[in-house]
Amino acid sequence: MSLFVKICGVKTVKAVEAAVSAGADAIGFNFFPPSPRCLMPEQAAQLAGAAPQRILRVAVMLRPVQKEWEQVLAEFKPDCLQADADSLARLSLPSALRTLPVYRDHEQFNPESVPAATRCLFEGARSGIGQRPDWKRAARLARRNEMVLAGGLGPDNVAEAVRQVRPWGVDVASGVESAPGVKDAAAMSEFVRAARQAAMQR
């Protein structure tokens, strides 16, 4: 199976089209202020219309309460919800909705605490700032789960991350931007190419 690649935090139709052209499997639409990538649900719905149906549309939230989530669900209608694992557990969700629980890295994080065979995302201690998690802890998590590695990745280091961590997938936001919230088409293309090439060689 090909390495799963998600490009997160798109804000324009041009960025959506560039992510699709680069070969991304999923596009993340952010709904948490004060991120420079934050959108309103109706904006995200319009942008998502520029992507073919094969692209997974991911609603990216942090710790949503039910009312916030229901607004995103009603207006955006995502294929998948990404949010903190503990928050996801408290939400009422449609049975057909895919989820991507988020775990954040810290010194006391125990990869074995995540239920085995769970598809999840692992990132640095803080979201959206390009903070890299510990790749050794990430590798332990990847051995037991379909783990998407995020945080601090870019075209220059994603190949090494794939080789060391051996994740199921990778996720990038600020690492393919020319300015906060502004996606760079060439960087997205190089990121996907480097990640997939490394996955084929491992």
Backbone as JSON Lines, residues from 0, in Angstrom:
{"i":0,"aa":"M","n":[0.84,-1.2,0.0],"ca":[0.0,0.0,0.0],"c":[0.87,1.25,0.0]}
{"i":1,"aa":"S","n":[0.49,2.24,-0.78],"ca":[1.25,3.49,-0.87],"c":[1.15,4.27,0.43]}
{"i":2,"aa":"L","n":[2.21,4.98,0.77],"ca":[2.22,5.83,1.96],"c":[1.1,6.86,1.88]}
{"i":3,"aa":"F","n":[0.32,6.98,2.94],"ca":[-0.77,7.95,3.02],"c":[-0.17,9.34,3.26]}
{"i":4,"aa":"V","n":[-0.61,10.33,2.48],"ca":[-0.1,11.7,2.62],"c":[-1.26,12.66,2.77]}
{"i":5,"aa":"K","n":[-1.22,13.45,3.83],"ca":[-2.24,14.47,4.08],"c":[-1.58,15.84,4.09]}
{"i":6,"aa":"I","n":[-2.19,16.77,3.36],"ca":[-1.73,18.16,3.37],"c":[-2.79,18.97,4.1]}
{"i":7,"aa":"C","n":[-2.37,19.63,5.14],"ca":[-3.3,20.25,6.08],"c":[-3.25,21.78,6.02]}
{"i":8,"aa":"G","n":[-4.41,22.39,6.28],"ca":[-4.45,23.84,6.42],"c":[-4.53,24.6,5.12]}
{"i":9,"aa":"V","n":[-5.22,24.05,4.12],"ca":[-5.38,24.78,2.86],"c":[-6.44,25.86,3.01]}
{"i":10,"aa":"K","n":[-6.26,26.98,2.28],"ca":[-7.18,28.1,2.43],"c":[-7.68,28.66,1.11]}
{"i":11,"aa":"T","n":[-7.18,28.14,0.0],"ca":[-7.59,28.65,-1.31],"c":[-7.86,27.5,-2.27]}
{"i":12,"aa":"V","n":[-8.64,27.77,-3.3],"ca":[-8.87,26.77,-4.34],"c":[-7.56,26.39,-5.01]}
{"i":13,"aa":"K","n":[-6.7,27.37,-5.22],"ca":[-5.39,27.1,-5.83],"c":[-4.59,26.1,-5.0]}
{"i":14,"aa":"A","n":[-4.63,26.25,-3.69],"ca":[-3.9,25.34,-2.81],"c":[-4.52,23.94,-2.85]}
{"i":15,"aa":"V","n":[-5.83,23.86,-2.9],"ca":[-6.5,22.56,-3.01],"c":[-6.08,21.87,-4.29]}
{"i":16,"aa":"E","n":[-6.12,22.59,-5.39],"ca":[-5.75,22.02,-6.68],"c":[-4.29,21.58,-6.7]}
{"i":17,"aa":"A","n":[-3.41,22.37,-6.06],"ca":[-1.99,22.02,-6.01],"c":[-1.76,20.77,-5.17]}
{"i":18,"aa":"A","n":[-2.5,20.65,-4.07],"ca":[-2.38,19.46,-3.22],"c":[-2.82,18.2,-3.97]}
{"i":19,"aa":"V","n":[-3.91,18.31,-4.71],"ca":[-4.39,17.19,-5.52],"c":[-3.37,16.83,-6.59]}
{"i":20,"aa":"S","n":[-2.85,17.86,-7.28],"ca":[-1.85,17.63,-8.33],"c":[-0.58,17.01,-7.78]}
{"i":21,"aa":"A","n":[-0.23,17.36,-6.55],"ca":[0.98,16.8,-5.93],"c":[0.83,15.32,-5.6]}
{"i":22,"aa":"G","n":[-0.42,14.86,-5.49],"ca":[-0.65,13.45,-5.19],"c":[-1.1,13.16,-3.78]}
{"i":23,"aa":"A","n":[-1.59,14.18,-3.06],"ca":[-2.07,13.96,-1.69],"c":[-3.28,13.04,-1.68]}
{"i":24,"aa":"D","n":[-3.41,12.27,-0.61],"ca":[-4.57,11.4,-0.4],"c":[-5.67,12.12,0.36]}
{"i":25,"aa":"A","n":[-5.28,13.09,1.17],"ca":[-6.24,13.77,2.04],"c":[-5.86,15.24,2.17]}
{"i":26,"aa":"I","n":[-6.87,16.06,2.39],"ca":[-6.66,17.49,2.62],"c":[-7.35,17.86,3.92]}
{"i":27,"aa":"G","n":[-6.62,18.55,4.78],"ca":[-7.16,18.97,6.06],"c":[-7.63,20.41,6.03]}
{"i":28,"aa":"F","n":[-8.83,20.65,6.55],"ca":[-9.4,21.99,6.64],"c":[-9.51,22.32,8.13]}
{"i":29,"aa":"N","n":[-8.84,23.39,8.54],"ca":[-8.68,23.7,9.96],"c":[-9.82,24.56,10.49]}
{"i":30,"aa":"F","n":[-10.27,24.21,11.68],"ca":[-11.38,24.93,12.32],"c":[-11.03,25.35,13.74]}
{"i":31,"aa":"F","n":[-9.77,25.73,13.96],"ca":[-9.43,26.17,15.32],"c":[-8.63,27.47,15.28]}
{"i":32,"aa":"P","n":[-9.28,28.58,15.72],"ca":[-8.55,29.84,15.87],"c":[-7.61,29.74,17.05]}
{"i":33,"aa":"P","n":[-6.51,30.54,17.07],"ca":[-6.17,31.62,16.15],"c":[-5.23,31.17,15.02]}
{"i":34,"aa":"S","n":[-5.29,29.93,14.62],"ca":[-4.42,29.45,13.55],"c":[-4.58,30.31,12.29]}
{"i":35,"aa":"P","n":[-3.47,30.64,11.61],"ca":[-3.57,31.38,10.34],"c":[-4.23,30.55,9.24]}
{"i":36,"aa":"R","n":[-4.5,29.28,9.52],"ca":[-5.14,28.39,8.54],"c":[-6.62,28.16,8.85]}
{"i":37,"aa":"C","n":[-7.15,28.86,9.84],"ca":[-8.52,28.63,10.29],"c":[-9.54,29.11,9.25]}
{"i":38,"aa":"L","n":[-10.58,28.29,9.06],"ca":[-11.65,28.61,8.13],"c":[-12.99,28.53,8.84]}
{"i":39,"aa":"M","n":[-14.0,29.12,8.23],"ca":[-15.37,28.88,8.62],"c":[-15.86,27.65,7.85]}
{"i":40,"aa":"P","n":[-16.8,26.89,8.41],"ca":[-17.24,25.67,7.74],"c":[-17.74,25.88,6.32]}
{"i":41,"aa":"E","n":[-18.45,26.99,6.08],"ca":[-18.96,27.22,4.73],"c":[-17.83,27.52,3.74]}
{"i":42,"aa":"Q","n":[-16.77,28.15,4.21],"ca":[-15.59,28.37,3.35],"c":[-14.95,27.04,2.98]}
{"i":43,"aa":"A","n":[-14.81,26.18,3.97],"ca":[-14.2,24.87,3.71],"c":[-15.03,24.05,2.73]}
{"i":44,"aa":"A","n":[-16.35,24.13,2.84],"ca":[-17.22,23.39,1.93],"c":[-17.01,23.85,0.49]}
{"i":45,"aa":"Q","n":[-16.85,25.13,0.29],"ca":[-16.61,25.66,-1.06],"c":[-15.26,25.18,-1.59]}
{"i":46,"aa":"L","n":[-14.24,25.21,-0.74],"ca":[-12.91,24.77,-1.17],"c":[-12.89,23.28,-1.48]}
{"i":47,"aa":"A","n":[-13.56,22.51,-0.64],"ca":[-13.57,21.05,-0.83],"c":[-14.19,20.66,-2.16]}
{"i":48,"aa":"G","n":[-15.06,21.51,-2.68],"ca":[-15.68,21.23,-3.96],"c":[-14.7,21.21,-5.11]}
{"i":49,"aa":"A","n":[-13.51,21.77,-4.91],"ca":[-12.5,21.79,-5.96],"c":[-11.69,20.5,-6.02]}
{"i":50,"aa":"A","n":[-11.91,19.61,-5.06],"ca":[-11.15,18.35,-5.01],"c":[-12.0,17.19,-5.52]}
{"i":51,"aa":"P","n":[-11.39,16.23,-6.22],"ca":[-12.14,15.05,-6.67],"c":[-12.6,14.21,-5.48]}
{"i":52,"aa":"Q","n":[-13.59,13.36,-5.71],"ca":[-14.19,12.57,-4.64],"c":[-13.2,11.62,-3.97]}
{"i":53,"aa":"R","n":[-12.16,11.22,-4.68],"ca":[-11.2,10.28,-4.1],"c":[-10.38,10.9,-2.96]}
{"i":54,"aa":"I","n":[-10.34,12.22,-2.88],"ca":[-9.58,12.92,-1.84],"c":[-10.38,12.9,-0.53]}
{"i":55,"aa":"L","n":[-9.74,12.45,0.54],"ca":[-10.37,12.44,1.86],"c":[-10.4,13.86,2.41]}
{"i":56,"aa":"R","n":[-11.58,14.32,2.77],"ca":[-11.75,15.67,3.31],"c":[-11.8,15.58,4.83]}
{"i":57,"aa":"V","n":[-10.8,16.16,5.48],"ca":[-10.64,16.0,6.93],"c":[-10.94,17.32,7.65]}
{"i":58,"aa":"A","n":[-11.86,17.28,8.59],"ca":[-12.11,18.43,9.46],"c":[-11.1,18.35,10.6]}
{"i":59,"aa":"V","n":[-10.26,19.36,10.73],"ca":[-9.21,19.37,11.75],"c":[-9.62,20.31,12.87]}
{"i":60,"aa":"M","n":[-9.87,19.73,14.03],"ca":[-10.27,20.49,15.21],"c":[-9.34,20.1,16.35]}
{"i":61,"aa":"L","n":[-9.36,20.87,17.42],"ca":[-8.52,20.54,18.58],"c":[-9.34,19.79,19.63]}
{"i":62,"aa":"R","n":[-10.11,20.52,20.4],"ca":[-10.92,19.93,21.47],"c":[-12.36,20.4,21.31]}
{"i":63,"aa":"P","n":[-13.02,19.99,20.25],"ca":[-14.37,20.5,19.98],"c":[-15.39,19.99,20.98]}
{"i":64,"aa":"V","n":[-16.36,20.84,21.29],"ca":[-17.54,20.4,22.03],"c":[-18.6,20.04,20.99]}
{"i":65,"aa":"Q","n":[-19.67,19.39,21.43],"ca":[-20.66,18.86,20.5],"c":[-21.25,19.93,19.59]}
{"i":66,"aa":"K","n":[-21.55,21.11,20.12],"ca":[-22.17,22.17,19.32],"c":[-21.22,22.62,18.2]}
{"i":67,"aa":"E","n":[-19.95,22.79,18.52],"ca":[-18.98,23.2,17.5],"c":[-18.87,22.15,16.41]}
{"i":68,"aa":"W","n":[-18.79,20.9,16.82],"ca":[-18.68,19.82,15.86],"c":[-19.92,19.73,14.98]}
{"i":69,"aa":"E","n":[-21.09,19.89,15.55],"ca":[-22.32,19.78,14.78],"c":[-22.42,20.85,13.71]}
{"i":70,"aa":"Q","n":[-21.89,22.04,13.99],"ca":[-21.88,23.09,12.97],"c":[-20.98,22.71,11.8]}
{"i":71,"aa":"V","n":[-19.79,22.17,12.12],"ca":[-18.88,21.73,11.06],"c":[-19.49,20.59,10.26]}
{"i":72,"aa":"L","n":[-20.11,19.66,10.95],"ca":[-20.74,18.52,10.28],"c":[-21.85,18.99,9.33]}
{"i":73,"aa":"A","n":[-22.69,19.89,9.8],"ca":[-23.83,20.34,9.0],"c":[-23.41,21.14,7.78]}
{"i":74,"aa":"E","n":[-22.41,22.0,7.93],"ca":[-22.05,22.92,6.86],"c":[-20.91,22.43,5.97]}
{"i":75,"aa":"F","n":[-20.02,21.62,6.52],"ca":[-18.86,21.15,5.75],"c":[-19.02,19.7,5.29]}
{"i":76,"aa":"K","n":[-19.63,18.87,6.12],"ca":[-19.85,17.46,5.81],"c":[-18.54,16.73,5.48]}
{"i":77,"aa":"P","n":[-17.62,16.66,6.44],"ca":[-16.32,16.01,6.19],"c":[-16.43,14.5,6.09]}
{"i":78,"aa":"D","n":[-15.41,13.9,5.51],"ca":[-15.29,12.44,5.48],"c":[-14.69,11.92,6.78]}
{"i":79,"aa":"C","n":[-13.92,12.78,7.45],"ca":[-13.14,12.36,8.61],"c":[-13.01,13.52,9.58]}
{"i":80,"aa":"L","n":[-13.0,13.22,10.87],"ca":[-12.77,14.23,11.9],"c":[-11.47,13.93,12.62]}
{"i":81,"aa":"Q","n":[-10.57,14.9,12.63],"ca":[-9.31,14.81,13.37],"c":[-9.4,15.73,14.59]}
{"i":82,"aa":"A","n":[-9.19,15.17,15.76],"ca":[-9.25,15.95,17.0],"c":[-8.53,15.17,18.1]}
{"i":83,"aa":"D","n":[-8.29,15.84,19.22],"ca":[-7.65,15.17,20.35],"c":[-8.43,13.91,20.71]}
{"i":84,"aa":"A","n":[-7.7,12.86,21.02],"ca":[-8.33,11.56,21.29],"c":[-9.36,11.65,22.4]}
{"i":85,"aa":"D","n":[-9.06,12.37,23.48],"ca":[-10.01,12.44,24.59],"c":[-11.27,13.21,24.21]}
{"i":86,"aa":"S","n":[-11.13,14.22,23.35],"ca":[-12.3,14.97,22.89],"c":[-13.17,14.13,21.97]}
{"i":87,"aa":"L","n":[-12.56,13.38,21.09],"ca":[-13.31,12.51,20.19],"c":[-14.19,11.53,20.97]}
{"i":88,"aa":"A","n":[-13.64,11.03,22.05],"ca":[-14.36,10.03,22.84],"c":[-15.62,10.6,23.48]}
{"i":89,"aa":"R","n":[-15.68,11.93,23.64],"ca":[-16.85,12.54,24.28],"c":[-17.92,13.0,23.29]}
{"i":90,"aa":"L","n":[-17.61,12.95,21.99],"ca":[-18.54,13.44,20.98],"c":[-19.5,12.36,20.5]}
{"i":91,"aa":"S","n":[-20.68,12.8,20.09],"ca":[-21.62,11.93,19.4],"c":[-21.35,12.08,17.91]}
{"i":92,"aa":"L","n":[-20.97,10.99,17.25],"ca":[-20.52,11.06,15.87],"c":[-21.32,10.11,14.99]}
{"i":93,"aa":"P","n":[-21.51,10.46,13.72],"ca":[-22.18,9.53,12.8],"c":[-21.38,8.24,12.67]}
{"i":94,"aa":"S","n":[-22.07,7.13,12.55],"ca":[-21.39,5.84,12.51],"c":[-20.49,5.69,11.3]}
{"i":95,"aa":"A","n":[-20.83,6.36,10.19],"ca":[-20.04,6.22,8.97],"c":[-18.83,7.15,8.93]}
{"i":96,"aa":"L","n":[-18.74,8.06,9.88],"ca":[-17.64,9.03,9.86],"c":[-16.33,8.39,10.28]}
{"i":97,"aa":"R","n":[-15.28,8.64,9.53],"ca":[-13.95,8.19,9.93],"c":[-13.4,9.17,10.96]}
{"i":98,"aa":"T","n":[-12.53,8.69,11.82],"ca":[-11.92,9.56,12.81],"c":[-10.41,9.38,12.8]}
{"i":99,"aa":"L","n":[-9.72,10.43,13.2],"ca":[-8.27,10.4,13.33],"c":[-7.91,11.01,14.67]}
{"i":100,"aa":"P","n":[-7.86,10.2,15.73],"ca":[-7.52,10.73,17.06],"c":[-6.07,11.2,17.11]}
{"i":101,"aa":"V","n":[-5.87,12.33,17.77],"ca":[-4.55,12.95,17.86],"c":[-3.94,12.69,19.23]}
{"i":102,"aa":"Y","n":[-2.68,12.27,19.21],"ca":[-1.88,12.13,20.42],"c":[-0.67,13.04,20.29]}
{"i":103,"aa":"R","n":[-0.35,13.74,21.38],"ca":[0.77,14.68,21.36],"c":[1.94,14.17,22.18]}
{"i":104,"aa":"D","n":[3.11,14.49,21.7],"ca":[4.33,13.99,22.31],"c":[4.72,14.76,23.57]}
{"i":105,"aa":"H","n":[5.18,14.03,24.58],"ca":[5.8,14.62,25.77],"c":[6.63,13.52,26.42]}
{"i":106,"aa":"E","n":[7.45,13.89,27.37],"ca":[8.4,12.94,27.96],"c":[7.72,11.73,28.58]}
{"i":107,"aa":"Q","n":[6.52,11.92,29.11],"ca":[5.83,10.82,29.78],"c":[4.9,10.04,28.86]}
{"i":108,"aa":"F","n":[4.86,10.42,27.58],"ca":[3.96,9.73,26.67],"c":[4.39,8.28,26.5]}
{"i":109,"aa":"N","n":[3.42,7.38,26.67],"ca":[3.68,5.95,26.52],"c":[2.96,5.44,25.27]}
{"i":110,"aa":"P","n":[3.7,5.12,24.2],"ca":[3.05,4.63,22.98],"c":[2.17,3.42,23.21]}
{"i":111,"aa":"E","n":[2.49,2.61,24.23],"ca":[1.69,1.43,24.51],"c":[0.33,1.77,25.13]}
{"i":112,"aa":"S","n":[0.15,3.04,25.52],"ca":[-1.14,3.44,26.09],"c":[-2.21,3.63,25.02]}
{"i":113,"aa":"V","n":[-1.79,3.74,23.76],"ca":[-2.73,3.88,22.66],"c":[-3.22,2.48,22.27]}
{"i":114,"aa":"P","n":[-4.54,2.28,22.18],"ca":[-5.05,0.95,21.82],"c":[-4.41,0.43,20.53]}
{"i":115,"aa":"A","n":[-3.95,-0.78,20.54],"ca":[-3.28,-1.37,19.38],"c":[-4.21,-1.39,18.17]}
{"i":116,"aa":"A","n":[-3.58,-1.26,17.0],"ca":[-4.28,-1.3,15.71],"c":[-5.16,-0.07,15.47]}
{"i":117,"aa":"T","n":[-4.97,0.97,16.27],"ca":[-5.72,2.21,16.09],"c":[-5.07,3.06,15.0]}
{"i":118,"aa":"R","n":[-5.88,3.63,14.13],"ca":[-5.35,4.63,13.21],"c":[-5.35,5.97,13.93]}
{"i":119,"aa":"C","n":[-4.21,6.62,14.02],"ca":[-4.09,7.83,14.81],"c":[-3.06,8.77,14.21]}
{"i":120,"aa":"L","n":[-2.99,9.97,14.76],"ca":[-1.99,10.96,14.35],"c":[-1.14,11.3,15.56]}
{"i":121,"aa":"F","n":[0.17,11.39,15.34],"ca":[1.1,11.71,16.42],"c":[1.9,12.94,16.01]}
{"i":122,"aa":"E","n":[1.91,13.94,16.9],"ca":[2.59,15.19,16.59],"c":[3.3,15.74,17.82]}
{"i":123,"aa":"G","n":[3.9,16.92,17.67],"ca":[4.59,17.55,18.78],"c":[3.63,17.99,19.88]}
{"i":124,"aa":"A","n":[4.17,18.53,20.94],"ca":[3.36,18.89,22.11],"c":[2.31,19.96,21.8]}
{"i":125,"aa":"R","n":[2.58,20.81,20.8],"ca":[1.63,21.86,20.42],"c":[1.32,21.76,18.94]}
{"i":126,"aa":"S","n":[0.06,21.91,18.6],"ca":[-0.38,21.79,17.2],"c":[-0.13,23.08,16.43]}
{"i":127,"aa":"G","n":[0.14,22.91,15.13],"ca":[0.13,24.04,14.22],"c":[1.33,24.95,14.23]}
{"i":128,"aa":"I","n":[2.41,24.56,14.94],"ca":[3.58,25.45,15.0],"c":[4.83,24.77,14.45]}
{"i":129,"aa":"G","n":[4.66,23.63,13.82],"ca":[5.8,22.93,13.23],"c":[6.71,22.29,14.24]}
{"i":130,"aa":"Q","n":[6.17,21.92,15.39],"ca":[6.98,21.3,16.45],"c":[7.12,19.81,16.19]}
{"i":131,"aa":"R","n":[8.34,19.34,16.15],"ca":[8.61,17.95,15.82],"c":[8.52,17.05,17.06]}
{"i":132,"aa":"P","n":[7.82,15.93,16.96],"ca":[7.79,14.98,18.08],"c":[9.07,14.16,18.11]}
{"i":133,"aa":"D","n":[9.25,13.43,19.17],"ca":[10.39,12.52,19.28],"c":[10.17,11.35,18.32]}
{"i":134,"aa":"W","n":[11.07,11.18,17.37],"ca":[10.87,10.14,16.36],"c":[11.03,8.74,16.92]}
{"i":135,"aa":"K","n":[11.77,8.58,18.01],"ca":[11.9,7.24,18.61],"c":[10.58,6.81,19.23]}
{"i":136,"aa":"R","n":[9.92,7.74,19.94],"ca":[8.6,7.41,20.49],"c":[7.6,7.19,19.36]}
{"i":137,"aa":"A","n":[7.73,8.01,18.31],"ca":[6.84,7.85,17.16],"c":[7.01,6.48,16.52]}
{"i":138,"aa":"A","n":[8.24,6.01,16.41],"ca":[8.5,4.7,15.8],"c":[7.88,3.58,16.63]}
{"i":139,"aa":"R","n":[7.92,3.72,17.94],"ca":[7.29,2.71,18.81],"c":[5.78,2.67,18.58]}
{"i":140,"aa":"L","n":[5.19,3.85,18.43],"ca":[3.75,3.93,18.17],"c":[3.43,3.35,16.79]}
{"i":141,"aa":"A","n":[4.28,3.62,15.82],"ca":[4.04,3.16,14.45],"c":[4.12,1.64,14.33]}
{"i":142,"aa":"R","n":[4.85,0.99,15.22],"ca":[4.95,-0.47,15.16],"c":[3.64,-1.15,15.54]}
{"i":143,"aa":"R","n":[2.78,-0.45,16.31],"ca":[1.56,-1.06,16.81],"c":[0.29,-0.51,16.17]}
{"i":144,"aa":"N","n":[0.44,0.61,15.45],"ca":[-0.74,1.31,14.95],"c":[-0.52,1.86,13.54]}
{"i":145,"aa":"E","n":[-1.63,2.18,12.87],"ca":[-1.56,2.9,11.6],"c":[-1.4,4.38,11.95]}
{"i":146,"aa":"M","n":[-0.17,4.79,12.14],"ca":[0.13,6.11,12.69],"c":[0.52,7.09,11.58]}
{"i":147,"aa":"V","n":[-0.11,8.26,11.62],"ca":[0.23,9.37,10.73],"c":[1.17,10.28,11.5]}
{"i":148,"aa":"L","n":[2.38,10.46,10.99],"ca":[3.37,11.31,11.65],"c":[3.19,12.76,11.2]}
{"i":149,"aa":"A","n":[3.16,13.68,12.15],"ca":[2.98,15.1,11.87],"c":[3.91,15.91,12.76]}
{"i":150,"aa":"G","n":[4.05,17.19,12.43],"ca":[4.84,18.09,13.26],"c":[6.27,18.24,12.79]}
{"i":151,"aa":"G","n":[6.59,19.41,12.27],"ca":[7.97,19.71,11.89],"c":[8.45,19.03,10.63]}
{"i":152,"aa":"L","n":[7.54,18.5,9.83],"ca":[7.95,17.84,8.6],"c":[7.95,18.82,7.43]}
{"i":153,"aa":"G","n":[8.84,18.55,6.47],"ca":[8.93,19.37,5.26],"c":[9.63,18.57,4.19]}
{"i":154,"aa":"P","n":[9.78,19.13,3.0],"ca":[10.45,18.41,1.91],"c":[11.87,17.97,2.24]}
{"i":155,"aa":"D","n":[12.54,18.7,3.14],"ca":[13.95,18.42,3.44],"c":[14.16,17.29,4.43]}
{"i":156,"aa":"N","n":[13.14,16.93,5.22],"ca":[13.35,15.9,6.24],"c":[12.33,14.77,6.21]}
{"i":157,"aa":"V","n":[11.32,14.84,5.34],"ca":[10.27,13.81,5.37],"c":[10.81,12.44,4.98]}
{"i":158,"aa":"A","n":[11.77,12.39,4.06],"ca":[12.33,11.09,3.67],"c":[13.01,10.41,4.85]}
{"i":159,"aa":"E","n":[13.79,11.17,5.61],"ca":[14.47,10.6,6.77],"c":[13.46,10.19,7.83]}
{"i":160,"aa":"A","n":[12.4,10.97,7.99],"ca":[11.35,10.62,8.95],"c":[10.68,9.3,8.57]}
{"i":161,"aa":"V","n":[10.39,9.13,7.29],"ca":[9.76,7.89,6.83],"c":[10.67,6.7,7.06]}
{"i":162,"aa":"R","n":[11.96,6.88,6.81],"ca":[12.91,5.78,7.01],"c":[13.06,5.42,8.48]}
{"i":163,"aa":"Q","n":[13.12,6.43,9.35],"ca":[13.35,6.16,10.77],"c":[12.09,5.69,11.5]}
{"i":164,"aa":"V","n":[10.98,6.33,11.21],"ca":[9.75,6.08,11.97],"c":[8.92,4.97,11.35]}
{"i":165,"aa":"R","n":[8.95,4.85,10.03],"ca":[8.15,3.88,9.29],"c":[6.66,4.05,9.58]}
{"i":166,"aa":"P","n":[6.15,5.27,9.39],"ca":[4.74,5.52,9.68],"c":[3.83,4.98,8.58]}
{"i":167,"aa":"W","n":[2.56,4.85,8.91],"ca":[1.55,4.52,7.91],"c":[1.31,5.69,6.97]}
{"i":168,"aa":"G","n":[1.45,6.92,7.53],"ca":[1.23,8.12,6.73],"c":[1.98,9.31,7.3]}
{"i":169,"aa":"V","n":[1.99,10.39,6.54],"ca":[2.62,11.64,6.99],"c":[1.67,12.8,6.73]}
{"i":170,"aa":"D","n":[1.84,13.85,7.52],"ca":[0.96,15.01,7.47],"c":[1.82,16.27,7.52]}
{"i":171,"aa":"V","n":[1.48,17.25,6.71],"ca":[2.28,18.49,6.67],"c":[1.36,19.69,6.55]}
{"i":172,"aa":"A","n":[1.76,20.79,7.19],"ca":[1.03,22.06,7.06],"c":[2.04,23.19,6.81]}
{"i":173,"aa":"S","n":[2.65,23.69,7.89],"ca":[3.57,24.82,7.75],"c":[4.82,24.48,6.96]}
{"i":174,"aa":"G","n":[5.18,23.2,6.9],"ca":[6.4,22.8,6.2],"c":[6.34,22.93,4.69]}
{"i":175,"aa":"V","n":[5.15,23.22,4.14],"ca":[5.04,23.44,2.69],"c":[4.41,24.8,2.41]}
{"i":176,"aa":"E","n":[4.78,25.78,3.24],"ca":[4.23,27.13,3.09],"c":[5.34,28.15,2.83]}
{"i":177,"aa":"S","n":[5.0,29.16,2.03],"ca":[5.92,30.27,1.78],"c":[5.73,31.39,2.8]}
{"i":178,"aa":"A","n":[4.59,31.38,3.48],"ca":[4.26,32.3,4.57],"c":[3.15,31.61,5.38]}
{"i":179,"aa":"P","n":[2.91,32.02,6.63],"ca":[1.89,31.36,7.43],"c":[0.54,31.29,6.72]}
{"i":180,"aa":"G","n":[0.08,30.08,6.47],"ca":[-1.2,29.88,5.82],"c":[-1.18,29.93,4.3]}
{"i":181,"aa":"V","n":[-0.01,30.16,3.72],"ca":[0.11,30.29,2.26],"c":[0.86,29.07,1.72]}
{"i":182,"aa":"K","n":[0.17,28.17,1.06],"ca":[0.78,26.96,0.56],"c":[1.63,27.23,-0.69]}
{"i":183,"aa":"D","n":[2.74,26.48,-0.78],"ca":[3.66,26.57,-1.91],"c":[3.51,25.29,-2.74]}
{"i":184,"aa":"A","n":[3.09,25.43,-3.98],"ca":[2.81,24.27,-4.82],"c":[4.04,23.41,-5.04]}
{"i":185,"aa":"A","n":[5.17,24.03,-5.28],"ca":[6.4,23.27,-5.52],"c":[6.81,22.5,-4.28]}
{"i":186,"aa":"A","n":[6.67,23.11,-3.1],"ca":[7.04,22.44,-1.85],"c":[6.11,21.26,-1.59]}
{"i":187,"aa":"M","n":[4.82,21.41,-1.89],"ca":[3.89,20.3,-1.71],"c":[4.26,19.13,-2.61]}
{"i":188,"aa":"S","n":[4.57,19.43,-3.86],"ca":[4.94,18.38,-4.81],"c":[6.2,17.65,-4.37]}
{"i":189,"aa":"E","n":[7.2,18.4,-3.91],"ca":[8.46,17.8,-3.48],"c":[8.27,16.98,-2.21]}
{"i":190,"aa":"F","n":[7.41,17.45,-1.31],"ca":[7.13,16.72,-0.08],"c":[6.54,15.35,-0.39]}
{"i":191,"aa":"V","n":[5.53,15.32,-1.24],"ca":[4.88,14.06,-1.58],"c":[5.85,13.13,-2.29]}
{"i":192,"aa":"R","n":[6.62,13.67,-3.22],"ca":[7.58,12.86,-3.97],"c":[8.61,12.24,-3.03]}
{"i":193,"aa":"A","n":[9.19,13.06,-2.15],"ca":[10.23,12.58,-1.24],"c":[9.68,11.53,-0.27]}
{"i":194,"aa":"A","n":[8.47,11.77,0.24],"ca":[7.88,10.83,1.19],"c":[7.6,9.48,0.55]}
{"i":195,"aa":"R","n":[7.01,9.51,-0.63],"ca":[6.64,8.24,-1.28],"c":[7.89,7.49,-1.76]}
{"i":196,"aa":"Q","n":[8.88,8.21,-2.22],"ca":[10.1,7.55,-2.66],"c":[10.79,6.85,-1.49]}
{"i":197,"aa":"A","n":[10.83,7.53,-0.36],"ca":[11.44,6.92,0.83],"c":[10.65,5.69,1.28]}
{"i":198,"aa":"A","n":[9.33,5.75,1.2],"ca":[8.51,4.61,1.6],"c":[8.75,3.4,0.71]}
{"i":199,"aa":"M","n":[9.0,3.63,-0.56],"ca":[9.25,2.52,-1.48],"c":[10.6,1.87,-1.21]}
{"i":200,"aa":"Q","n":[11.53,2.61,-0.63],"ca":[12.89,2.11,-0.43],"c":[13.12,1.48,0.94]}
{"i":201,"aa":"R","n":[12.16,1.64,1.85],"ca":[12.39,1.15,3.22],"c":[12.18,-0.36,3.31]}
